[in-house]
């Protein structure tokens, strides 16, 4: 699941910041992983950053109330208030 979210974040970042894709010769490249493995999340692009909200984590699966924010310029995740 972590890989799926990394792909979603990379896709959103590539769509928002095409120069990053162009700099890599149009090839996909790995980016920083979420700190908290999760699935069935909400995600949004706001102000050039990718926000990942809630979802399920575990095992055992349980609801997460946390928010993580990806900054493509820094290639890093940080926590945010829910």
C-alpha positions as CSV (number, residue, x, y, z in Angstrom):
1,X,0.0,0.0,0.0
2,X,2.9,2.4,0.8
3,X,4.1,1.9,-2.8
4,X,0.6,2.7,-4.1
5,X,0.5,6.0,-2.2
6,X,4.0,6.9,-3.3
7,X,2.9,6.4,-6.9
8,X,-0.2,8.6,-6.4
9,X,2.0,11.3,-4.8
10,X,4.6,11.0,-7.6
11,X,1.8,11.3,-10.2
12,X,0.3,14.4,-8.5
13,X,3.7,15.9,-8.2
14,X,4.6,15.1,-11.8
15,X,1.4,16.7,-13.0
16,X,2.0,19.8,-10.9
17,X,5.7,20.2,-11.5
18,X,6.5,19.0,-15.0
19,X,10.0,20.3,-14.8
20,X,10.8,17.4,-12.3
21,X,9.8,14.8,-14.9
22,X,11.6,16.6,-17.7
23,X,14.8,16.8,-15.6
24,X,14.7,13.1,-15.2
25,X,14.4,12.6,-19.0
26,X,10.7,11.8,-18.8
27,X,11.3,8.8,-16.5
28,X,9.5,7.9,-13.3
29,X,11.7,8.1,-10.2
30,X,11.2,7.1,-6.6
31,X,10.2,9.8,-4.1
32,X,10.0,9.9,-0.3
33,X,7.5,7.4,1.3
34,X,4.8,8.3,3.7
35,X,5.8,8.0,7.3
36,X,2.6,6.1,8.2
37,X,1.6,3.1,6.0
38,X,-2.1,3.6,5.2
39,X,-4.8,2.6,2.7
40,X,-8.2,3.9,1.6
41,X,-7.0,7.5,2.1
42,X,-8.3,10.9,1.1
43,X,-5.8,12.9,-1.0
44,X,-5.8,16.5,-2.3
45,X,-3.4,18.8,-4.1
46,X,-3.4,22.3,-2.5
47,X,-0.9,25.0,-2.8
48,X,1.6,22.8,-4.6
49,X,1.6,20.2,-1.9
50,X,-0.1,16.8,-1.6
51,X,-2.3,16.2,1.5
52,X,-3.0,12.7,2.5
53,X,-5.8,12.4,5.1
54,X,-7.0,9.6,7.3
55,X,-7.4,6.1,5.9
56,X,-6.8,2.7,7.5
57,X,-3.6,1.6,9.1
58,X,-2.5,-1.5,11.0
59,X,-2.5,-4.4,11.4
60,X,-5.1,-4.8,12.7
61,X,-6.7,-2.3,10.4
62,X,-8.0,0.7,12.3
63,X,-9.0,4.2,11.3
64,X,-6.3,6.9,11.2
65,X,-7.0,10.5,12.0
66,X,-3.6,11.8,11.0
67,X,-2.7,14.1,8.0
68,X,0.6,14.0,6.1
69,X,1.8,16.6,3.6
70,X,4.2,16.0,0.8
71,X,6.3,18.9,-0.5
72,X,7.7,18.0,-3.9
73,X,10.3,20.8,-3.7
74,X,11.8,19.1,-0.7
75,X,10.9,15.6,-1.6
76,X,9.7,15.1,2.0
77,X,6.6,14.5,4.1
78,X,5.6,16.3,7.3
79,X,2.7,16.0,9.7
80,X,-0.2,18.5,9.8
81,X,-3.1,19.1,12.1
82,X,-6.2,17.1,11.2
